[in-house]
Amino acid sequence: MNLIAQNTGAQRGHREPDQRVDYTKFLETRPPIFMKAEHPIEANEWLQTLEQKFRVIPQCTETQKTEFAGLQLQGPAGTWWTSFFS
């Protein structure tokens, strides 16, 4: 999750090409939801799965990847994400 946060911070103020993908296209890949992890490997597996999903949508920008990944965070992880970026 820190990697996602770092990526978001790096993207602020950076303008990307207008090849936008909508969230519906991302959801078609059936991305996993992340709520919490008992072990760090669980969070790493979630991140790796999302990276695989993003590879099938090459026109997805780095900013969109961060936004879409953030929308897959729920429960404690979602609360952390919302408080970190509000």
LOLUMDREN-476912 format. One record per atom (N, C-alpha, C, O): z, y, x; chain. Coordinates in nm, 2 decimals, decimal comma. Last residue first. Layout:
<recs>
{rec {Z Y X} 'A'}
...
</recs>
This chain:
<recs>
{rec {0,20 1,23 -0,73} 'A'}
{rec {0,20 1,33 -0,83} 'A'}
{rec {0,26 1,46 -0,78} 'A'}
{rec {0,27 1,55 -0,86} 'A'}
{rec {0,19 1,02 -0,55} 'A'}
{rec {0,07 1,10 -0,56} 'A'}
{rec {0,08 1,20 -0,67} 'A'}
{rec {-0,02 1,25 -0,72} 'A'}
{rec {0,44 0,89 -0,56} 'A'}
{rec {0,39 0,93 -0,43} 'A'}
{rec {0,28 1,03 -0,44} 'A'}
{rec {0,26 1,12 -0,36} 'A'}
{rec {0,47 0,82 -0,83} 'A'}
{rec {0,56 0,92 -0,77} 'A'}
{rec {0,51 0,97 -0,64} 'A'}
{rec {0,54 1,09 -0,60} 'A'}
{rec {0,26 0,63 -0,85} 'A'}
{rec {0,26 0,75 -0,94} 'A'}
{rec {0,35 0,86 -0,88} 'A'}
{rec {0,31 0,98 -0,87} 'A'}
{rec {0,34 0,44 -0,67} 'A'}
{rec {0,21 0,50 -0,66} 'A'}
{rec {0,21 0,64 -0,73} 'A'}
{rec {0,17 0,74 -0,68} 'A'}
{rec {0,59 0,35 -0,78} 'A'}
{rec {0,58 0,41 -0,65} 'A'}
{rec {0,46 0,49 -0,63} 'A'}
{rec {0,46 0,61 -0,58} 'A'}
{rec {0,49 0,25 -1,03} 'A'}
{rec {0,59 0,36 -1,03} 'A'}
{rec {0,59 0,43 -0,89} 'A'}
{rec {0,59 0,55 -0,88} 'A'}
{rec {0,33 0,04 -0,93} 'A'}
{rec {0,27 0,15 -1,00} 'A'}
{rec {0,36 0,27 -1,01} 'A'}
{rec {0,31 0,39 -1,00} 'A'}
{rec {0,54 -0,12 -0,82} 'A'}
{rec {0,43 -0,07 -0,73} 'A'}
{rec {0,36 0,05 -0,80} 'A'}
{rec {0,33 0,15 -0,73} 'A'}
{rec {0,69 -0,19 -1,05} 'A'}
{rec {0,75 -0,11 -0,94} 'A'}
{rec {0,64 -0,05 -0,85} 'A'}
{rec {0,66 0,06 -0,80} 'A'}
{rec {0,41 -0,19 -1,27} 'A'}
{rec {0,55 -0,22 -1,25} 'A'}
{rec {0,60 -0,13 -1,14} 'A'}
{rec {0,57 -0,01 -1,13} 'A'}
{rec {0,09 -0,19 -1,09} 'A'}
{rec {0,17 -0,18 -1,21} 'A'}
{rec {0,32 -0,21 -1,18} 'A'}
{rec {0,35 -0,25 -1,07} 'A'}
{rec {-0,22 -0,11 -0,96} 'A'}
{rec {-0,07 -0,11 -0,93} 'A'}
{rec {0,00 -0,09 -1,06} 'A'}
{rec {-0,02 0,01 -1,13} 'A'}
{rec {-0,47 -0,05 -1,02} 'A'}
{rec {-0,44 -0,19 -1,03} 'A'}
{rec {-0,29 -0,21 -1,00} 'A'}
{rec {-0,24 -0,33 -1,00} 'A'}
{rec {-0,51 0,21 -0,96} 'A'}
{rec {-0,50 0,18 -1,10} 'A'}
{rec {-0,46 0,03 -1,12} 'A'}
{rec {-0,43 -0,01 -1,23} 'A'}
{rec {-0,54 0,20 -0,69} 'A'}
{rec {-0,42 0,26 -0,74} 'A'}
{rec {-0,40 0,22 -0,89} 'A'}
{rec {-0,29 0,21 -0,94} 'A'}
{rec {-0,80 0,10 -0,67} 'A'}
{rec {-0,69 0,02 -0,63} 'A'}
{rec {-0,56 0,07 -0,68} 'A'}
{rec {-0,47 -0,01 -0,73} 'A'}
{rec {-0,93 0,33 -0,77} 'A'}
{rec {-0,94 0,21 -0,84} 'A'}
{rec {-0,83 0,11 -0,80} 'A'}
{rec {-0,76 0,05 -0,89} 'A'}
{rec {-0,87 0,52 -0,56} 'A'}
{rec {-0,84 0,54 -0,70} 'A'}
{rec {-0,83 0,42 -0,78} 'A'}
{rec {-0,74 0,39 -0,86} 'A'}
{rec {-0,98 0,39 -0,34} 'A'}
{rec {-0,84 0,42 -0,34} 'A'}
{rec {-0,80 0,44 -0,48} 'A'}
{rec {-0,69 0,40 -0,52} 'A'}
{rec {-1,25 0,37 -0,41} 'A'}
{rec {-1,18 0,25 -0,38} 'A'}
{rec {-1,03 0,28 -0,39} 'A'}
{rec {-0,95 0,19 -0,44} 'A'}
{rec {-1,31 0,64 -0,44} 'A'}
{rec {-1,31 0,56 -0,55} 'A'}
{rec {-1,23 0,43 -0,53} 'A'}
{rec {-1,16 0,39 -0,62} 'A'}
{rec {-1,30 0,71 -0,16} 'A'}
{rec {-1,21 0,78 -0,26} 'A'}
{rec {-1,20 0,69 -0,39} 'A'}
{rec {-1,09 0,67 -0,44} 'A'}
{rec {-1,51 0,56 -0,06} 'A'}
{rec {-1,38 0,53 -0,02} 'A'}
{rec {-1,27 0,59 -0,11} 'A'}
{rec {-1,17 0,53 -0,14} 'A'}
{rec {-1,74 0,46 -0,33} 'A'}
{rec {-1,70 0,55 -0,22} 'A'}
{rec {-1,55 0,51 -0,18} 'A'}
{rec {-1,48 0,44 -0,25} 'A'}
{rec {-1,96 0,21 -0,40} 'A'}
{rec {-1,83 0,26 -0,43} 'A'}
{rec {-1,78 0,34 -0,31} 'A'}
{rec {-1,78 0,29 -0,19} 'A'}
{rec {-2,19 0,08 -0,33} 'A'}
{rec {-2,20 0,22 -0,36} 'A'}
{rec {-2,07 0,28 -0,39} 'A'}
{rec {-2,06 0,40 -0,42} 'A'}
{rec {-2,13 -0,20 -0,31} 'A'}
{rec {-2,14 -0,12 -0,19} 'A'}
{rec {-2,15 0,03 -0,21} 'A'}
{rec {-2,12 0,11 -0,12} 'A'}
{rec {-1,96 -0,41 -0,45} 'A'}
{rec {-2,00 -0,28 -0,51} 'A'}
{rec {-2,02 -0,18 -0,39} 'A'}
{rec {-1,94 -0,09 -0,37} 'A'}
{rec {-1,87 -0,62 -0,31} 'A'}
{rec {-1,98 -0,65 -0,40} 'A'}
{rec {-2,03 -0,52 -0,47} 'A'}
{rec {-2,12 -0,53 -0,55} 'A'}
{rec {-1,66 -0,51 -0,16} 'A'}
{rec {-1,78 -0,54 -0,09} 'A'}
{rec {-1,90 -0,57 -0,18} 'A'}
{rec {-2,02 -0,56 -0,14} 'A'}
{rec {-1,46 -0,49 -0,35} 'A'}
{rec {-1,53 -0,37 -0,32} 'A'}
{rec {-1,66 -0,40 -0,24} 'A'}
{rec {-1,75 -0,32 -0,24} 'A'}
{rec {-1,37 -0,76 -0,35} 'A'}
{rec {-1,43 -0,70 -0,47} 'A'}
{rec {-1,51 -0,58 -0,44} 'A'}
{rec {-1,62 -0,56 -0,49} 'A'}
{rec {-1,26 -0,77 -0,09} 'A'}
{rec {-1,37 -0,86 -0,13} 'A'}
{rec {-1,44 -0,80 -0,25} 'A'}
{rec {-1,57 -0,80 -0,25} 'A'}
{rec {-1,05 -0,58 -0,12} 'A'}
{rec {-1,16 -0,55 -0,02} 'A'}
{rec {-1,28 -0,64 -0,05} 'A'}
{rec {-1,39 -0,60 -0,04} 'A'}
{rec {-0,89 -0,72 -0,30} 'A'}
{rec {-0,96 -0,60 -0,34} 'A'}
{rec {-1,07 -0,56 -0,25} 'A'}
{rec {-1,18 -0,52 -0,29} 'A'}
{rec {-0,81 -0,93 -0,13} 'A'}
{rec {-0,89 -0,96 -0,25} 'A'}
{rec {-0,96 -0,84 -0,30} 'A'}
{rec {-1,08 -0,84 -0,34} 'A'}
{rec {-0,66 -0,79 0,06} 'A'}
{rec {-0,78 -0,86 0,10} 'A'}
{rec {-0,87 -0,89 -0,02} 'A'}
{rec {-0,99 -0,89 -0,01} 'A'}
{rec {-0,45 -0,69 -0,11} 'A'}
{rec {-0,54 -0,60 -0,04} 'A'}
{rec {-0,67 -0,67 0,00} 'A'}
{rec {-0,78 -0,61 -0,02} 'A'}
{rec {-0,33 -0,94 -0,18} 'A'}
{rec {-0,38 -0,85 -0,28} 'A'}
{rec {-0,49 -0,76 -0,22} 'A'}
{rec {-0,59 -0,74 -0,28} 'A'}
{rec {-0,25 -1,03 0,08} 'A'}
{rec {-0,35 -1,11 0,00} 'A'}
{rec {-0,41 -1,02 -0,11} 'A'}
{rec {-0,53 -1,03 -0,13} 'A'}
{rec {-0,06 -0,83 0,13} 'A'}
{rec {-0,18 -0,84 0,22} 'A'}
{rec {-0,29 -0,92 0,15} 'A'}
{rec {-0,40 -0,89 0,15} 'A'}
{rec {0,13 -0,89 -0,06} 'A'}
{rec {0,07 -0,76 -0,06} 'A'}
{rec {-0,06 -0,77 0,02} 'A'}
{rec {-0,16 -0,71 -0,02} 'A'}
{rec {0,20 -1,15 0,04} 'A'}
{rec {0,15 -1,13 -0,09} 'A'}
{rec {0,08 -1,00 -0,11} 'A'}
{rec {-0,03 -0,99 -0,17} 'A'}
{rec {0,31 -1,10 0,29} 'A'}
{rec {0,18 -1,17 0,28} 'A'}
{rec {0,12 -1,16 0,15} 'A'}
{rec {0,00 -1,16 0,13} 'A'}
{rec {0,57 -0,99 0,24} 'A'}
{rec {0,46 -0,90 0,28} 'A'}
{rec {0,32 -0,97 0,27} 'A'}
{rec {0,22 -0,90 0,24} 'A'}
{rec {0,72 -1,13 -0,05} 'A'}
{rec {0,69 -1,14 0,09} 'A'}
{rec {0,57 -1,05 0,13} 'A'}
{rec {0,48 -1,03 0,04} 'A'}
{rec {0,74 -1,05 -0,31} 'A'}
{rec {0,86 -1,10 -0,24} 'A'}
{rec {0,84 -1,11 -0,09} 'A'}
{rec {0,94 -1,10 -0,02} 'A'}
{rec {0,60 -0,77 -0,45} 'A'}
{rec {0,58 -0,88 -0,37} 'A'}
{rec {0,72 -0,92 -0,31} 'A'}
{rec {0,80 -0,84 -0,27} 'A'}
{rec {0,47 -0,64 -0,76} 'A'}
{rec {0,56 -0,64 -0,66} 'A'}
{rec {0,54 -0,77 -0,57} 'A'}
{rec {0,46 -0,86 -0,61} 'A'}
{rec {0,21 -0,60 -0,88} 'A'}
{rec {0,34 -0,54 -0,94} 'A'}
{rec {0,44 -0,53 -0,83} 'A'}
{rec {0,51 -0,43 -0,82} 'A'}
{rec {-0,13 -0,58 -0,91} 'A'}
{rec {-0,02 -0,59 -0,82} 'A'}
{rec {0,10 -0,52 -0,88} 'A'}
{rec {0,10 -0,41 -0,91} 'A'}
{rec {-0,40 -0,76 -1,05} 'A'}
{rec {-0,30 -0,66 -1,07} 'A'}
{rec {-0,19 -0,68 -0,96} 'A'}
{rec {-0,16 -0,80 -0,93} 'A'}
{rec {-0,73 -0,83 -0,92} 'A'}
{rec {-0,59 -0,86 -0,95} 'A'}
{rec {-0,51 -0,74 -0,97} 'A'}
{rec {-0,53 -0,63 -0,92} 'A'}
{rec {-1,05 -0,77 -1,08} 'A'}
{rec {-0,95 -0,74 -0,97} 'A'}
{rec {-0,81 -0,78 -1,01} 'A'}
{rec {-0,78 -0,76 -1,13} 'A'}
{rec {-1,31 -0,84 -1,20} 'A'}
{rec {-1,18 -0,90 -1,23} 'A'}
{rec {-1,08 -0,89 -1,12} 'A'}
{rec {-1,03 -0,99 -1,07} 'A'}
{rec {-1,54 -0,71 -1,18} 'A'}
{rec {-1,51 -0,81 -1,07} 'A'}
{rec {-1,38 -0,88 -1,09} 'A'}
{rec {-1,35 -0,97 -1,01} 'A'}
{rec {-1,53 -0,53 -1,38} 'A'}
{rec {-1,62 -0,65 -1,40} 'A'}
{rec {-1,60 -0,75 -1,29} 'A'}
{rec {-1,63 -0,87 -1,31} 'A'}
{rec {-1,39 -0,32 -1,28} 'A'}
{rec {-1,32 -0,42 -1,36} 'A'}
{rec {-1,40 -0,54 -1,39} 'A'}
{rec {-1,34 -0,65 -1,41} 'A'}
{rec {-1,61 -0,18 -1,16} 'A'}
{rec {-1,50 -0,24 -1,08} 'A'}
{rec {-1,43 -0,35 -1,15} 'A'}
{rec {-1,41 -0,46 -1,10} 'A'}
{rec {-1,73 -0,09 -1,39} 'A'}
{rec {-1,81 -0,17 -1,29} 'A'}
{rec {-1,71 -0,25 -1,20} 'A'}
{rec {-1,73 -0,37 -1,18} 'A'}
{rec {-1,53 0,08 -1,49} 'A'}
{rec {-1,58 -0,04 -1,57} 'A'}
{rec {-1,65 -0,14 -1,48} 'A'}
{rec {-1,63 -0,26 -1,49} 'A'}
{rec {-1,52 0,29 -1,32} 'A'}
{rec {-1,41 0,20 -1,32} 'A'}
{rec {-1,45 0,07 -1,39} 'A'}
{rec {-1,40 -0,04 -1,35} 'A'}
{rec {-1,85 0,37 -1,18} 'A'}
{rec {-1,74 0,39 -1,28} 'A'}
{rec {-1,64 0,27 -1,27} 'A'}
{rec {-1,67 0,16 -1,22} 'A'}
{rec {-1,95 0,51 -0,89} 'A'}
{rec {-1,94 0,39 -0,96} 'A'}
{rec {-1,83 0,41 -1,06} 'A'}
{rec {-1,73 0,47 -1,03} 'A'}
{rec {-2,17 0,76 -0,75} 'A'}
{rec {-2,04 0,72 -0,81} 'A'}
{rec {-2,06 0,60 -0,89} 'A'}
{rec {-2,16 0,57 -0,96} 'A'}
{rec {-2,30 0,92 -0,53} 'A'}
{rec {-2,33 0,78 -0,58} 'A'}
{rec {-2,20 0,72 -0,63} 'A'}
{rec {-2,14 0,64 -0,57} 'A'}
{rec {-2,28 1,16 -0,40} 'A'}
{rec {-2,26 1,16 -0,55} 'A'}
{rec {-2,30 1,02 -0,61} 'A'}
{rec {-2,33 1,01 -0,72} 'A'}
{rec {-2,09 1,15 -0,09} 'A'}
{rec {-2,21 1,15 -0,17} 'A'}
{rec {-2,18 1,12 -0,32} 'A'}
{rec {-2,08 1,07 -0,36} 'A'}
{rec {-1,78 1,34 -0,06} 'A'}
{rec {-1,86 1,23 -0,04} 'A'}
{rec {-1,99 1,23 -0,12} 'A'}
{rec {-2,00 1,32 -0,21} 'A'}
{rec {-1,58 1,57 0,12} 'A'}
{rec {-1,67 1,55 0,01} 'A'}
{rec {-1,76 1,43 0,04} 'A'}
{rec {-1,82 1,42 0,15} 'A'}
{rec {-1,24 1,60 0,18} 'A'}
{rec {-1,36 1,54 0,23} 'A'}
{rec {-1,46 1,52 0,11} 'A'}
{rec {-1,42 1,45 0,01} 'A'}
{rec {-1,00 1,67 0,07} 'A'}
{rec {-1,08 1,78 0,13} 'A'}
{rec {-1,22 1,73 0,18} 'A'}
{rec {-1,30 1,81 0,23} 'A'}
{rec {-0,87 1,36 0,13} 'A'}
{rec {-0,85 1,49 0,07} 'A'}
{rec {-0,93 1,60 0,14} 'A'}
{rec {-0,93 1,61 0,26} 'A'}
{rec {-0,88 1,13 0,28} 'A'}
{rec {-1,00 1,17 0,20} 'A'}
{rec {-0,99 1,31 0,14} 'A'}
{rec {-1,09 1,36 0,09} 'A'}
{rec {-0,64 1,08 0,40} 'A'}
{rec {-0,76 1,11 0,49} 'A'}
{rec {-0,87 1,17 0,41} 'A'}
{rec {-0,96 1,24 0,46} 'A'}
{rec {-0,49 1,02 0,18} 'A'}
{rec {-0,46 1,14 0,25} 'A'}
{rec {-0,58 1,18 0,34} 'A'}
{rec {-0,61 1,30 0,35} 'A'}
{rec {-0,60 0,77 0,11} 'A'}
{rec {-0,61 0,88 0,02} 'A'}
{rec {-0,59 1,01 0,09} 'A'}
{rec {-0,66 1,11 0,07} 'A'}
{rec {-0,54 0,62 0,33} 'A'}
{rec {-0,68 0,64 0,30} 'A'}
{rec {-0,69 0,76 0,21} 'A'}
{rec {-0,79 0,84 0,22} 'A'}
{rec {-0,26 0,61 0,31} 'A'}
{rec {-0,32 0,68 0,43} 'A'}
{rec {-0,47 0,71 0,40} 'A'}
{rec {-0,51 0,82 0,43} 'A'}
{rec {-0,24 0,46 0,08} 'A'}
{rec {-0,19 0,60 0,08} 'A'}
{rec {-0,25 0,67 0,19} 'A'}
{rec {-0,29 0,79 0,18} 'A'}
{rec {-0,35 0,22 0,16} 'A'}
{rec {-0,41 0,29 0,05} 'A'}
{rec {-0,37 0,44 0,06} 'A'}
{rec {-0,45 0,53 0,04} 'A'}
{rec {-0,16 0,16 0,36} 'A'}
{rec {-0,30 0,18 0,40} 'A'}
{rec {-0,38 0,25 0,29} 'A'}
{rec {-0,46 0,34 0,32} 'A'}
{rec {0,06 0,12 0,20} 'A'}
{rec {0,06 0,23 0,29} 'A'}
{rec {-0,08 0,26 0,34} 'A'}
{rec {-0,12 0,38 0,36} 'A'}
{rec {0,00 -0,12 0,08} 'A'}
{rec {0,00 0,00 0,00} 'A'}
{rec {0,00 0,13 0,09} 'A'}
{rec {-0,06 0,23 0,05} 'A'}
</recs>
